Amino acid sequence: MTIKLPLSQLNQLYQQDYQEWIKGTIAVLRDRSFSLLDLDNLIEEIEDMGKSQKDALESNLIILLMHLLKYRFQPEKRIDSQSWRYSIVEHRRRLLRAFKKSPSLRRYFEEILAECYQDARQDTKTETQLSLDIFPEICPFSQAEILDPDFLPDRETPEF
């Protein structure tokens, strides 16, 4: 059964019941009744979808970089914290899946890597209470290393 709602009702639904607004919008799209679409809110939702994919990529990248930094610069805690390894594997997997679903996100990854590294550096400092000076100012991991499922920064002292 197809639901056909007038545009004014779709617009009200957006404010009152988001899930019903989605159902109504899908019904209108399936029926190809484009004149009934709540275009302003639909455009906003599509823009937000792109933003949330980017936000998720940034979050996963920051967490991955934090755990790579901790793994490299706190070797004495590697044995006690297998969760770092798990987190490294899991957040790499999330990034690679995002790239598979949306290959253009890889370009975004390249654009934001330096900024995300600075956030990861600060967060790692806060979490570990180590001096910020311990962590290189420029990301010590290449893009290939960051995404390589087998890479772990095992060297205790980075080579610069």
Secondary structure, 3 states (H helix, E strand, C coil): CCCCCCHHHHHHHHHHCHHHHHHHHHHHHHCCCHHHCCHHHHHHHHHHHHHHHHHHHHHHHHHHHHHHHHHHHCHHHCCCCHHHHHHHHHHHHHHHHHHHHCCCHHHHHHHHHHHHHHHHHHHHHHHHCCCHHHCCCCCCCCHHHHHCCCCCCCCCCCCC
